[in-house]
Amino acid sequence: MELSQILSFLAGQPLLALALAGIGASFAGGMLRRPLPLFGGFLRGVGNLGLLAAMLLTIAQVTRLTTGADFALPQLGMERQSVEGGETRVPMQSDGHFWISATINGVKRDFLVDTGATLTAISPDTAREAGLKANPLNRTVLMRTANGTVEAQLATIDELRMGNVVARQIDAVVAPGLGDANVIGMNLLSRLASWRVEGRTLILVPHHPQPVAET
């Protein structure tokens, strides 16, 4: 592999690059401890801090983002959700799933509510139209879908509205394997005051119910 290819790969994997830089700095510091004790010790300390930072960031990302959910994706003609008092009520569709109409950064889309998904997932077309921002760490994750394991790019949703629920700055993955579908995961549901299923109805209760946007 050429040097340019290695550098290009590391540019897309900043935590790996940080870990390798930390290892290099620690090794160089160890080699310089005898001839240049102060500089060698400083360099070794910087390398150790880099390794520690890479480890903690990796643990944080894995804890937040790991998902192994399969997604069922039939998108049929749907009975829309309704808002009653402080609740958004979502009827179960004929395919046995809860689908909800939402706007993502102002773009209207239908979402499958999947309580088995750790993270909200967006199709590439929706991400493009909604202008989703890439994650600052430029990370990708492997994600299982009905079509197999795919590489998904991390992104941030500025605002997502569904019924009387408004959520901002939501972590999401842009997943090619979802086709045209979009999925609401537990990272969004966990922000609510509560959610529950009663019979064939999913009930979402936000902390601060918002006026329903005109569509």
C-alpha positions, 0 to 999 in steps of 0.5 A: 500500500502506498503512503498516500493511500495509508494517509487517506485511510487514516484521515477517515479514521481519526481515532486510529490516527490518534492512537498511532500518533500516541504510540509513536510519541511514547516510543520516541520519548522512551528512546530519548529518555537517556540523552534528553531526559526532560524532552523524552519524558515530556514526549512520552507523557504526550504519547500516553495522553494521546493513547488514553484519549483515543481509548476513552473516545473509542469506548464512548463511541462504542457505548453510544453507537453500537447497533445490531438491529435488523430493520423491516422496511415495508412502507405502506399507505399509513394511517397518520399519527394524532396528537391528544393532549400532551401525547403523540399517538401512533397507530400500528400499521398493517405490516405490524410496525409503527410508522410516523410522519416527521420532519428532519431539518424541515424535510418531511419523511416517514420513519419506522419506529424501531425500539431495537435500534440503538441509533436513529438511521437516515437514508442517503437521499434524506440526509442529502435533502436535509443537509445533515452535518457529518460527525466531527470525528468523521467516524463510520460504523458497521451496521446490520440491516435486512440486506446484510452488514453495511458501513454507515457514516455518522451525522447530526440531525439539527432538528426532528419534529414528529407530532408534538415532539421536537428533538434537536442535535440528535446523533444518527447514521446515514445508512445506504443499506436502508434504501429509501427508509428512515428509522427512529431509534432508542437514542431519540425515544430515550429523550422523551418523558415516556413512551409506551405501547397500548394495544396497537398504539404507540404513545410518545410523551415529550417533556415539553410538548410543542405545537404541531407544525402545519404541513 
